[in-house]
Structure formats: C-alpha cells, structure tokens
Amino acid sequence: MAPIAGDPRFSMVAGEASGDLLASLLLGGLKARWPQLAAGGIGGPKMVAQGFTPWWPSDKLAVHGYAEALRHYREISGIREALLQRLLRERPQLFIGVDAPDFNLGLEARLKAAGIRTVHFVCPSIWAWRGGRAKRLSRSADHVLCLFPFEPELLRGHGIEASYVGHPLADAIPLQVPRAASREALGLGPDDAVLAVMPGSRRGEITHLLPSFLGAVRLLHAARPDLRFVLPVAPGVRGLIDTLIAAHGAGLPLQLLDGQSHAALAACDATLIASGTATLEAALFKRPMVIAYRMAGLSWQIMKRMRYQPWIGLPNILCRDFVVPELLQHDATPRALADAVLQWLDAPQRAAALEQRFLDLHHLLRRDTARTATEAIARVLDGT
C-alpha cells in the first residue's frame, strides 16, 4: 500500500474505561505524526478529548463475564454489524481494534477480507487462557501491537506479525511517584495511613466486588480507626456505588473521589483492587495491593477451566510469581481481604522490596509507546 496521501482516516474501537485510556494515548502519537487525522468509531471520553468522533460510546461494550455478555448479545451484535457496514462504505485507510477481542477480532477479519488494513492493539492473553484465539487473530489482524515483551515471539510462532511497543501507562505514569502532591490534592495528611479501595469501572464487577470490599473496610476501620479510605468512582457508576454503600457500607468513613484513580494510587499506602488494567497501574505507582475478583458463577466455572497459569493479576503474570496476593471468587471474603491488607500495612520492609521490583518492571515497560506504536502502524500502511 502506498503511503497516506492527504488527510488520513482511521477507525478505532475501544471497549470500557481501560481501552478508552489506551486508545487515547495511542491517538496522541498518531496525531503527532498525522496532525489532520480523522478518527471515528467506538470510544470513550478520553478518546474524544483527543479529537475522536464516537459513533457509539465505549461503555456499550463494557459487559462483565459470559452471563452478562449473553444478555447483551443482540444489542452488541447489532452495533458491530452497523459499524461493519459503515466501514465497508467509507473504507478508512486503517482499522485499529483496541483490546475487546470478542468484539474486535470478528470485525477485523471481515474488514481484512475486504481489503482494509487492520491492526490489533493489545495482544489477547493467549498465554493465559483461550489459546485458540491465536488462529482467529491470524485471520483478523495484519499486525498486532504488543504491550509486553514476551508476546511478539509467541505470536510469530503462530505466523502473526507483531511489534513490542511497551505499555503506554508506563510512559504516562512517572517513575518517581508524586506521593506528597497527591496527598495534598486529596486532602490527606503526609503521615496518614491510606487505603485505596478500587472495585473496578464496570457495573458488573462493581456489583460483585464492592459488597465484599465494604465488608473488608468495616473490619479494617475497626482494627485501625485512623486508617483513611479513598474510593475513586469511575464515570457513570456513581449511582450504583451510592446504592451499594447505603446497603453494605453505611457509616463507613469513605472518601469518594470523582475519578482521580491515579491520585489515589499515588497517595495510598496500599490498595484493595479489582483484577484488570488497574492492577498494572497500581504496580507502576509501586503500590502494595490485594487483588480480588468475583463474577457470576457460570462465568467463573467457564473461566476457571480455560486458565493456563496460576495467576490472573497482571503484576503477578509479568513477574511470574505471586508478588501480591490474589483472592478470587469465594475466597474474596471480607475477612480474607482485610487480613491481606493488614499484612502489607504491617510489613514496611516487604512493601519496600516490592516497590523496587515494580520499579524494574516500570523501566521494562517504558518504551515511548505512542511513538513506537505509530511507527509500527506507519510501516503497516507502507506495506513494509
């Protein structure tokens, strides 16, 4: 394919808050190379801030587990078909699917078959579960942008072209944590003991996790009355959070934040956190954490059978060790969660050792992702 002539037109699809963040950081690099870039598709507020035009909002794809996906199947399938037909008419120079493999890979395959270049940003975790997706990925993407250094070699073994571009969060998050400034911004004292309570950004995971998190906060408050609790609230879920707190956490000294998850992670001594991209953010902020996850029983049984390795949390997967505890499904009880948090608060030397390990990980993942990914995309468009 010849280099782009005139103003480029790309389409992108990002699902939920983590995909919106990744895509917005990538858009910054793309805009630096192609200032007149026009991009539209499915995205969220961070992408919109970069000049993206959302034909549908990304939260339409933010479903939690197999059971919820089945309930929303008809709506999501209809959106994908409508998007496909629009892209086949408009024929952008490139389609970039950002994560959301269950939505994006099928769409990419049909676009690729129609002669539209496709890039998938974030290698599906075929190294963790559902390895059969490698064949599907090879039919779908002309190129894969990988966040982690071991992924390109794995994909080449399946005949898939790929580039390691590092993780954009490693560029966005400073190597030295702005702890004092973040505490001041949140009204926290320099000597306060602080726990960040982070039950996720999707309604399904919040519904499953927050009651147990609130139970843990109650136990921790009884054990440590001076412990401060901050809870960043993702856009669009404040009503749900308020309802669950009224039902399970009435009277608890929770400081609710309007977003500000990075400030909370920079300020805290430890975090109680839902498994997902936020755990990598916590690692990049060098924070001790307790990872938890709950989902519908059917979804849990399906996922449990598909796992290839003992870890689900990204920090543990990248370190190839249980450097932080994981409490899943029925093990994520308030007492177990509270006890795991106290083990971090009572062991500052252990927390300091973890901080150094996470600093090494931060250096490994810091690759100026926006620029590196943009260069890889330019090579795809040039056919090299």
KEKEBA-44723 format. One record per atom (N, C-alpha, C, CB): x, y, z negated; residue in one letter. Coordinates in steps of 0.2 Angstrom, whole numbers, plus 5000, padded with zeros to 4 digits. Each point is the difference from the previous one (the first is absolute). Last residue first. Glycine has a CB too. Layout:
REM residues N
XYZA;...
//
This chain:
REM residues 384
502849884977T;500749974998T;500049964994T;500550105006T;497750045006G;500049935002G;500749974999G;499250035008G;499750194985D;500550005006D;500149935003D;500650104995D;498049934986L;499750045006L;500550005006L;499450074991L;501449834989V;499449965003V;499750035006V;499849964988V;501950165000R;500349955004R;499449955003R;501150004993R;498350174992A;500250035006A;500349955005A;500250114994A;499249824984I;499450015004I;500250035007I;499350024990I;502449964994A;499849945002A;499450005005A;500449954989A;500350255000E;500549985005E;499849935003E;500950064994E;497850024989T;499950045006T;500549985005T;499550094993T;500849824986A;499449975003A;499850035006A;499649974989A;502250124998T;500249935003T;499449975004T;500849994990T;498850224999R;500450015005R;500249935003R;500550104995R;498249904986A;499650035005A;500550015006A;499350064992A;501649844989T;499649965003T;499650045006T;499949934990T;502350084995D;499750055004D;499449975005D;501150074999D;500049804984R;500350005006R;499750055005R;500149884999R;499949994975R;500050075003R;500450005006R;499950054988R;499849754998L;499450025004L;500050075003L;499449924993L;502450004993L;499949955005L;499450025005L;500549914992L;499950214988H;500550025005H;499949955006H;500850044991H;497849924991H;499850065003H;500550025005H;499550044990H;500949784996L;499549985005L;499850065004L;499649914993L;501950124989D;500449965006D;499449995005D;500949944992D;498350154989L;500450055003L;500349975006L;500250064990L;498749804995F;499550035005F;500450065004F;499049974992F;502249914991R;499849955006R;499550045005R;500149904992R;500550224988Q;500649995005Q;499849965006Q;500850024990Q;497650004993E;500050065004E;500650005004E;499550064991E;500249764994L;499550005006L;500150065004L;499249934993L;502050064987A;500349955005A;499550005006A;500649944991A;498650194991A;500650035004A;500349965005A;500250064989A;498149854997A;499750055005A;500650035004A;499050024992A;501649844990R;499749965006R;499750055005R;499849904992R;500950204989Q;500649975003Q;499849965006Q;500750004990Q;497650084995P;500350065004P;500649975004P;499650094992P;498349804996A;500749985002A;500350055005A;499649884999A;498150134991D;500549984994D;500749985002D;498949964994D;499350105022L;500150054995L;500549994995L;498950045003L;500549785012W;500450065003W;500250054995W;499549975011W;499049874982Q;500749975000Q;500550045004Q;499549895000Q;498250174998L;500450014993L;500749975001L;498950004993L;499549965025V;500250074999V;500550014994V;498950035006V;500149764996A;500650015005A;500250075000A;499549915007A;498750044979D;500649974998D;500650015005D;499349914993D;498550155013A;500350054995A;500649974997A;498950034997A;500049845019L;500250065003L;500350044995L;499249995009L;499849824983A;500649985004A;500350065003A;499649895002A;498350144987R;500649984996R;500649995003R;499249954992R;498850085021P;500350064997P;500649994995P;498850055001P;501049795020T;499550024994T;500350064997T;499749884998T;500949975023A;500050074999A;499550024995A;500350025012A;500049764996D;500550014996D;500050084998D;500749905005D;497850005011H;499849994993H;500550014995H;499349925005H;501350185018Q;499449974999Q;499849994992Q;500149955012Q;502450114991L;499550005005L;499449964998L;500950005008L;501550134985L;499549974996L;499450005005L;500450034989L;502450015010E;499450005004E;499549964997E;500750015010E;501850134983P;499549955000P;499450015004P;500449994988P;502250075018V;499550034996V;499449955000V;500350125004V;501749825006V;500350054996V;499550044996V;500850015009V;499449755004F;499550044996F;500350054996F;499349894999F;501750045025D;500049984993D;499450034997D;501349995000D;499650065022R;500049935000R;500049974993R;500650005011R;499250244998C;500649984996C;500149924999C;499850114994C;498449985019L;500650035003L;500649984995L;499450105005L;498549834988I;500149975007I;500750035002I;498849995003I;500350114978N;500349934999N;500249965006N;499350004990N;499750225011P;500750004997P;500249934999P;499750114994P;498149905015L;500650025005L;500750014996L;499150065007L;498949774985G;500250074999G;500650025005G;499550004988G;499649785009I;499550045004I;500250075000I;499149924998I;502249824998W;499950074998W;499550035005W;501150014996W;499849765005P;499750014994P;499850074998P;500749904996P;499249985029Q;500650024995Q;499650024994Q;500850045009Q;498049905010Y;500649975002Y;500550014994Y;499850015012Y;497350004991R;500650034998R;500649955001R;499450074992R;498249895012M;500450025006M;500750034998M;498950025005M;499349904979R;500249945004R;500550025006R;498949954997R;500150224989K;500449964996K;500349945004K;499450034990K;498950115019M;500750035000M;500549964996M;499550115001M;498249824999I;500350005007I;500750025000I;498950025005I;499950004975Q;500249935002Q;500349995007Q;499049974992Q;500250245000W;500649984997W;500249935001W;499750084991W;498350025018S;500650025003S;500749984997S;499350105003S;498649844988L;500149965006L;500750035003L;498749985002L;500650124978G;500249944999G;500249965007G;499350004989G;500950275009A;499449955000A;500349934999A;499350085006A;502550084985M;499550015006M;499549954999M;500950035008M;501450104979R;499449965000R;499650005006R;500050014988R;502750065000Y;499549995006Y;499449964998Y;500950025008Y;501650124982A;499449964999A;499650005007A;500050034987A;502650045001I;499550005006I;499549954998I;501050025008I;500750154978V;499649935000V;499650005006V;500150004987V;502350155008M;499349995002M;499849934998M;500150085010M;502050134990P;499849934997P;499250005002P;500949994991P;500650185024R;499649994994R;499849934998R;499550115003R;501750035016K;500449974995K;499649994993K;501050055005K;498350045017F;500150054995F;500349974994F;499050055004F;500749815014L;500450065003L;500050054995L;499749975011L;498949854984A;500749985000A;500550055002A;499649895002A;498150154999A;500250004993A;500749984999A;498949974997A;500150025024E;500150074998E;500250004993E;499150045008E;500349755000L;500750035003L;500150074998L;499949925010L;498149994984T;500549974996T;500750025003T;499249904996T;498850175015A;500250044994A;500549974996A;498850045000A;500349845019T;500550055001T;500250044994T;499650005012T;499349794980G;499950035007G;500550055001G;498849994999G;499949894978S;500549985005S;499850045007S;500249884994S;499350244982A;499749955005A;500549985005A;498850044998A;501850054977I;499950025007I;499749945004I;500950084999I;500150064977L;499649945001L;499750015007L;499749984987L;502650135003T;499450005003T;499749945000T;500450095007T;501650084979A;499849935003A;499350015003A;500749934992A;500450265000D;500549954998D;499949935002D;500150074990D;499150175023C;499849954995C;500749964998C;498849995005C;501050205012A;500050024993A;499949944995A;499550105004A;500649875020A;500650044998A;500050014993A;500150055011A;497949864998L;500649955000L;500650034998L;499549945009L;498750204993A;499949964995A;500549954999A;498850015002A;501250135017A;500250044993A;499949954994A;499650115006A;499749815015H;500850005000H;500250044993H;500050005013H;497749984992S;500349944998S;500750004999S;499149945006S;499050235000Q;500650014996Q;500349934997Q;499650114997Q;497849945008G;500549975004G;500750004995G;499550045011G;498950074977D;499850005006D;500549985005D;499250094997D;500649834977L;500350045004L;499750005007L;501049994994L;498449954978L;499949995007L;500350055005L;498949944997L;501549964977Q;500150065004Q;499949995007Q;500850054992Q;498449824984L;500250005007L;500150075003L;499549885001L;499950004975P;500350065002P;500450005007P;500250024988P;497549855003L;500749995000L;500350065003L;499849885002L;497850084994G;500450024994G;500750005001G;499149974994G;499449875021A;499850064997A;500450024994A;498849975004A;501349855014G;500650044997G;499750064996G;500849965009G;497949875004H;500549964997H;500550044996H;499849925010H;498250185002A;499849934998A;500549964996A;499350005010A;501150224999A;499550014995A;499849934998A;499650105006A;502049915010I;500350024994I;499450014995I;500950065006I;498649885016L;500349944996L;500350024993L;500349955012L;498750225002T;499549954998T;500349944996T;499350035010T;502150145000D;499650024994D;499549954998D;500150125004D;501149835015I;500450004994I;499750024994I;501050025008I;497849995013L;500149934997L;500450004994L;499949965012L;499950254999G;499449984997G;500049924997G;499450085008G;502550015004R;499950034993R;499449984997R;500650105004R;500449855018V;499849954996V;499950034993V;500749925006V;500150205014G;499449965002G;499849954995G;500350025011G;502250064990P;499550035003P;499449955001P;500850085006P;500849864974A;500150015007A;499450035003A;500749905001A;500450124974V;499449985004V;500150015007V;499350034990V;502449934987P;499950045006P;499449975004P;501250025001P;499549984973L;499749965005L;499950045006L;499449934991L;502050064983V;499850045006V;499849965005V;500850094998V;499849924974F;499749965006F;499850045005F;499749914993F;502050084983R;499550045004R;499949965006R;500550114997R;500249834976L;500149995007L;499550045005L;500449884997L;499750114978D;500350065003D;500149985008D;500550034989D;498649804996P;499550065000P;500350065004P;499549964989P;500949785010R;500550055001R;499550075001R;500949935005R;498149864991A;500749984998A;500450065000A;499849885004A;498050145004A;500049984993A;500749984997A;498849965002A;500950105021H;499950064996H;500049984992H;499350055010H;500949775006L;500650044999L;499950074996L;500449955011L;497849914994L;500449964995L;500750044999L;499549895004L;498950205012R;499750004993R;500549974995R;498850005005R;501749995018V;500250064997V;499750014993V;499950055011V;499649755001A;500850004998A;500150074997A;500349925009A;497650055000G;500149964994G;500750004997G;499049935004G;500650185016L;499750044995L;500049964993L;499350065008L;501349835012F;500550054998F;499850044994F;500450005013F;498149844996S;500649974996S;500550054998S;499849895006S;498450195008P;499849974993P;500549974996P;498949995005P;501650085018L;500050054995L;499749984993L;499950085010L;500349775011L;500650014995L;499950054994L;500749975010L;497749975008H;500249944997H;500550014995H;499849945011H;499350245001T;499549974997T;500249934996T;499250055009T;502350075005I;499950044994I;499449964996I;500450115006I;500149815015E;500649984995E;499950044994E;500849975009E;497650075008G;500049934998G;500549984995G;499649975011G;500450254999R;499449994996R;500049934997R;499450095006R;502950025001R;499449985004R;499549984994R;500749955010R;501550134985S;499650065004S;499449975003S;501150065002S;500549874974G;499949995008G;499650065002G;500149874999G;500550104978P;499649945002P;499950005007P;499550004989P;502250114992M;499950015007M;499649945003M;501150075001M;499950084976V;499649955001V;499750005008V;499650004987V;502750094997A;499550015006A;499649945001A;500950085005A;500450014972L;499849955004L;499650025006L;500049924990L;501850194990V;499450015005V;500049945004V;500250125001V;500950024976A;500049935003A;499450005004A;500649944991A;500750295002D;499449965000D;500249935003D;499250105000D;502350104998D;500149944996D;499449954999D;500850074994D;499250145019P;500649975002P;500149934996P;500550115003P;497049985001G;500650024997G;500649965002G;499350044990G;498550035025L;500249944996L;500750034996L;499549915007L;499050185011G;499850024994G;500349954994G;499050075005G;501349945020L;499449964998L;499850024992L;500349915008L;501650195004A;499450015004A;499449964998A;500850015009A;501249964979E;499850074999E;499450015004E;501250044998E;499949755005R;499650014994R;499750074998R;500849914996R;500550065024S;499449965000S;499650004994S;500549935009S;501750164992A;499550045003A;499349975001A;501050055006A;500849834984A;499850054996A;499550055003A;501149994995A;499749825017R;499649984994R;499850064997R;500649894999R;500350045025P;499950074997P;499649994993P;500050055012P;501849775000V;499350014999V;499950074996V;499849874999V;502050055020Q;500050024993Q;499350024998Q;501250035000Q;499149905022L;500449954996L;500050014993L;500749995010L;497150095004P;500750024999P;500449944996P;499750125000P;498349865018I;500050004993I;500850014999I;499049924998I;500350065024A;499650054997A;500150014993A;499149985009A;502049855004D;500250075002D;499650054996D;500449965011D;499049824986A;500750014997A;500350075002A;500249875001A;497750065008L;500050024993L;500750014997L;498949944999L;500849975023P;500050074999P;499950034993P;499550005011P;501949784997H;499350014997H;499950085000H;499949894994H;501749965024G;500050024993G;499250024998G;501250045001G;499549875020V;500050075000V;500050034993V;499450005010V;501149775007Y;500050024993Y;500050075000Y;500549894996Y;498549975025S;500650044998S;499950014992S;500150065012S;499149755010A;499950044994A;500650044998A;499249914996A;499549905023E;500450054999E;499950054994E;500150005013E;499449734991I;499750064999I;500550065000I;499049944994I;501149805006G;500050045007G;499750065000G;499949895005G;500649964976H;499349995003H;499950045007H;499549984988H;502550044998G;499949935001G;499349985003G;500849994990G;499750245005R;500349975006R;500049935001R;500750104999R;498449994981L;499650015006L;500349985006L;499450094994L;501949914986L;499449955000L;499650005006L;500050014987L;501750155011E;500249945002E;499549944999E;501150044996E;498350184997P;500150005007P;500349935003P;500250125000P;499349934976E;499549985004E;500250005007E;499250054992E;502150014987F;500049935002F;499549985006F;500449984988F;499850255001P;500649985004P;500049935003P;500650084994P;497250085002F;500549964995F;500549975005F;499149984991F;499050145018L;500250044994L;500649974996L;498850045000L;500549955028C;500049974993C;500350044995C;500249895006C;498550115019L;500450044996L;500049984993L;499850105007L;499749795019V;499850004993V;500650044996V;499449895000V;499650075027H;500650014996H;499750014993H;500750065009H;497949885009D;500650005004D;500650014995D;499450055010D;498249834983A;500550064999A;500649995005A;499650024988A;498649815011S;499750074998S;500450065001S;499349944992S;501249815009R;499550025006R;499850074999R;499649885000R;501850034983S;500450005007S;499550025006S;500849914995S;498350074983L;500450065001L;500350005006L;500250004988L;498749805006R;499550065002R;500450065001R;499149944994R;502149884998K;499849995007K;499650065003K;500149874998K;500550134979A;500650025005A;499849995007A;500849964991A;497749984990R;499950075003R;500650015005R;499350044990R;500649774995G;499849995007G;499850075004G;499549894996G;501250094980G;500650005005G;499749995007G;500849954992G;498250094984R;499750005007R;500550015005R;499050054995R;502150024983W;499449965001W;499750015007W;499750014988W;502550075005A;499749994993A;499449955001A;500450114996A;500949975022W;500549974996W;499749984993W;500950065006W;497950065011I;500149935002I;500549964995I;499650045012I;499250214988S;500449964995S;500049925002S;499850094991S;500150125027P;499549964995P;500549964996P;499050005008P;502050225001C;500049935002C;499549974995C;501250005004C;498950255004V;499949964994V;500049935002V;499550094993V;499850075025F;500550034995F;499849964993F;500150115007F;499749845021H;499749994994H;500550024994H;499349905005H;500150165023V;500549994995V;499649994993V;500950085006V;498749925023T;499849994993T;500650004996T;498949945003T;500250145024R;500549984995R;499850004993R;500850055008R;497749895014I;500150064995I;500549984995I;498950045002I;500049825016G;500650045002G;500250064996G;499749965011G;498649854986A;499850055005A;500550055002A;498949994995A;501549844988A;499849975007A;499750045005A;499749914993A;500850184986K;500749985003K;499849975007K;500649994989K;497650074997L;500350065003L;500649985004L;499650074991L;499449764996R;499550025006R;500350065004R;499049954994R;502149984986A;500149955005A;499650025006A;500149914991A;499750224990E;500750015004E;500049955005E;500650054990E;497649934995L;499950065005L;500650015004L;499350064991L;500849774993G;499549995005G;499950055005G;499449924992G;501950124989L;500449965005L;499549985005L;500749954991L;498650204991N;500450035005N;500349945005N;500350094992N;498349874988F;499650045005F;500550015006F;499350064991F;501549814992D;499449975002D;499650045005D;500049944989D;502150155001P;500049955006P;499449975002P;501149984996P;499750234990A;499449985001A;500049945006A;499550124997A;502550055003D;499849954995D;499349975003D;500750064990D;499850125025V;500350004994V;499749964995V;500350125002V;499949915026G;499649974994G;500450004994G;499449935008G;500750205017I;500449994994I;499549974994I;500950085003I;499349975026F;499549994994F;500549984994F;499049975008F;501450185017L;500249954994L;499549994995L;501250035002L;498550115018Q;500749975002Q;500249944995Q;500350115005Q;497049944999P;500650034997P;500749975003P;499250044990P;498249945018R;500749975002R;500550054997R;499649945010R;497950064992E;500450064999E;500749985001E;499250054992E;499049795009R;499950055004R;500550055001R;498849984997R;501449844988L;500149985007L;499850055005L;499849894996L;499950164981L;500850005002L;500149975007L;500249994988L;497650015003R;500250075001R;500750005002R;499250044991R;499949765004Q;499750025006Q;500250075001Q;499049934999Q;501749974981L;500349975005L;499750035007L;500149894993L;498950184987L;500750035001L;500349975006L;500150024987L;497849895007A;499950075002A;500750035002A;498950014994A;501149784995E;499849995007E;499950075004E;499549894997E;501050104980R;500649985004R;499849995007R;500549944990R;497850114994I;500550065001I;500649985004I;499750044989I;498749795006G;499750055005G;500550065001G;498949974996G;501749874988S;500049975007S;499850055005S;499949884995S;499850174982I;500750015002I;500149975007I;500449994988I;497549995003E;500150075000E;500850015003E;499250034991E;500049755004R;499750035006R;500150075001R;499149924998R;501849974983Y;500349975006Y;499750045006Y;500249894995Y;499650124980H;500150065004H;500249985007H;500350074990H;499449774993R;499450044999R;500050065005R;499949964988R;501949895011L;499549975003L;499450044999L;500449894998L;501550184991A;500150015007A;499449975004A;501249994998A;498949994979E;499850065002E;500150015007E;500350054989E;500449755002A;499350004999A;499750075002A;500149924991A;502350035010Y;499649975005Y;499250014999Y;500949925001Y;500950274989G;499949925000G;499549985005G;500250004988G;499750245010H;500449974995H;499949935000H;500050104993H;499950135024V;499649954997V;500549964996V;499150005009V;500950225006A;500349994994A;499549954996A;500650115000A;499250005022L;500349945000L;500349974993L;500350035012L;498550184992K;499649955003K;500349935000K;499550095007K;501750114987D;499749964994D;499449965003D;500250094992D;501150065022S;500349944998S;499749964995S;501050055003S;497650115014P;500550014994P;500349934999P;499350104996P;500049985029W;499749974994W;500550014994W;499349915008W;501350205011W;499349985003W;499649964995W;500550005011W;501650184985P;499749944998P;499349995004P;500650014988P;501850135017T;499350005001T;499749944998T;500150085009T;502350054983F;499749945003F;499250015000F;500949934996F;501050214995G;499750025006G;499649945004G;500950095001G;500249924976Q;500550005005Q;499750025007Q;500749924993Q;497950054989A;500450064998A;500650015005A;499749984988A;498849835013V;499750065003V;500450064998V;498949954998V;501849854993M;500150005008M;499750075003M;500049875000M;499650094977K;500750015001K;500250005007K;500349954989K;497549995005P;500150074999P;500850025001P;499050004992P;500249785020G;499750034994G;500350075000G;499949894994G;499449935028G;500550024995G;499750044994G;500850015009G;498949875018I;499849994993I;500550024995I;499249905004I;500850215020G;499849934999G;499749994993G;500949965007G;500950215009G;499349994997G;499949934999G;499650105006G;502350115002A;499949934997A;499350004997A;501349984998A;500650175018A;499350004998A;499949934998A;499650095008A;502750084995L;499749935000L;499350014998L;501149954997L;500850215007Q;499350015002Q;499649935000Q;500450105008Q;501949924985P;499650054996P;499350015002P;501050064999P;500949755001W;499550025005W;499550054997W;500149895006W;501750034981R;500349995007R;499550025005R;500649904996R;498850134982A;500650045000A;500349985007A;500249994988A;497849915006K;499950075002K;500750035001K;498950004993K;501149784999L;499850005007L;499950085003L;499549884998L;501150074979G;500549995004G;499850005008G;500549934991G;497850104992G;500550055000G;500649995004G;499750024989G;498749815010L;499850065004L;500550064999L;498849964999L;501549854987L;500249995007L;499850065004L;499949874998L;499350144981L;500850015000L;500249985007L;500149974987L;497750005009S;500150075000S;500750015000S;499050024994S;500349765005A;499950035007A;500150075000A;499249915002A;500949974977L;500649985005L;499950035006L;500049894994L;498350164991L;500650034998L;500649985004L;499649994988L;498349915016D;499950075001D;500750044998D;498849994998D;500949784996G;500250015007G;499950075003G;499549895001G;500050064976S;500749995001S;500250005008S;500049934990S;497750105003A;500450064997A;500849985002A;499250034991A;498949855025E;500150024992E;500550054999E;499649884998E;500650025026G;499449994996G;500250014992G;499749915008G;500950175019A;500349994994A;499449994995A;501050075002A;499749965026V;499549984995V;500449984994V;499249955009V;501250205016M;500249974994M;499449984996M;501050074999M;500050035027S;499449994995S;500349964994S;499150005010S;501950195009F;500149944997F;499349994996F;501350014999F;499850155021R;499449984997R;500149944997R;499350075008R;502450155002P;499849934999P;499449994996P;501249975000P;499650225018D;499949994993D;499849934999D;499650124999D;502049925021G;499450044998G;499949984992G;499550015012G;501749804999A;500050075004A;499450044997A;500549955010A;501149824981I;499450045000I;500150075004I;499749954989I;501849845018P;499950044994P;499450045001P;501250004999P;498749775014A;500450065000A;499950044994A;499850015012A;500049724990M;499650065000M;500450065000M;499149944994M;
//
